[in-house]
């Protein structure tokens, strides 16, 4: 169970980083970059949860 939580936490961090990186390529405010990162992270978590439940 802990390994799964750790994996999800890692995915969230990677997703936020990816979202922020995408935000940096586009000319937006730092707040908007963070928002993009959070939205990407939430989407990733929902996708992982759905895949985990179906699998």
Secondary structure, DSSP 8 states (H G I E B T S, - for coil): -HHHHHHHHHHHHHHHHHHHHHHHHTT--HHHHHHHHHHHHHHHHHHHHHHHHH-
